[in-house]
Amino acid sequence: MCLAIPVQVKEVLPGEMARVTLDGVSKVISTALVDDVQPGDYLVLHVGYALAKIEPEEAERTLELIRQAAEGAAA
């Protein structure tokens, strides 16, 4: 099974790269597959590559579902 997760762009870097965060964890990813990436954008991330931009509301809904699933698995 594959999982793609929403991340927020904190900084656009040279070479079609960006620094993103998820719950305080920072990572440098490739943005080669997505046009016009800007700080503040939410991207769908899979194995180090941004696949698409998504709306902030959709990103937050998805992250909340992931948090709920993690809490349920820990119980």
C-alpha positions in Angstrom: 0.0 0.0 0.0 1.2 3.5 -0.8 0.5 6.6 1.2 0.7 10.2 0.0 0.4 13.0 2.6 -0.2 16.7 2.6 2.7 18.9 3.5 3.1 22.7 3.6 5.9 24.5 1.6 8.0 26.7 3.9 10.7 27.6 1.4 11.2 27.2 -2.4 14.8 26.1 -3.1 16.9 26.0 -6.3 16.7 23.0 -8.7 12.9 22.4 -8.4 13.2 21.6 -4.7 11.4 22.9 -1.6 11.6 22.7 2.2 8.3 21.4 3.6 7.0 20.7 7.1 4.6 18.2 8.6 3.9 18.5 12.3 7.2 20.3 12.9 9.3 17.8 10.9 11.2 19.5 8.0 12.2 17.8 4.8 13.6 18.8 1.4 11.5 17.4 -1.5 11.4 17.5 -5.3 8.8 19.8 -6.8 9.7 18.9 -10.4 6.2 17.5 -11.1 4.3 20.6 -9.9 4.2 24.0 -11.5 4.5 27.4 -9.7 5.1 26.2 -6.1 5.1 29.0 -3.6 5.7 29.2 0.2 2.5 28.4 2.0 1.2 26.0 -0.7 0.1 22.6 0.4 1.3 19.7 -1.7 0.6 16.0 -1.8 3.9 14.2 -1.1 4.8 10.7 -2.0 8.3 9.2 -1.6 10.0 12.6 -1.7 8.1 14.0 -4.7 5.3 16.5 -4.7 2.5 15.1 -6.9 0.0 18.0 -6.9 -1.1 21.1 -5.1 -4.2 20.9 -2.9 -6.4 23.5 -1.1 -5.5 24.2 2.6 -8.9 23.0 3.7 -8.4 19.6 2.0 -4.9 19.3 3.5 -6.2 20.0 7.0 -9.1 17.5 6.7 -6.7 14.8 5.4 -4.2 15.5 8.2 -6.9 15.3 10.8 -8.1 11.9 9.5 -4.5 10.7 9.6 -4.2 11.9 13.2 -7.4 10.1 14.2 -6.3 6.9 12.6 -3.0 7.1 14.4 -4.8 7.7 17.7 -7.0 4.7 17.1 -4.1 2.5 16.3 -2.3 3.5 19.5 -5.4 2.6 21.6 
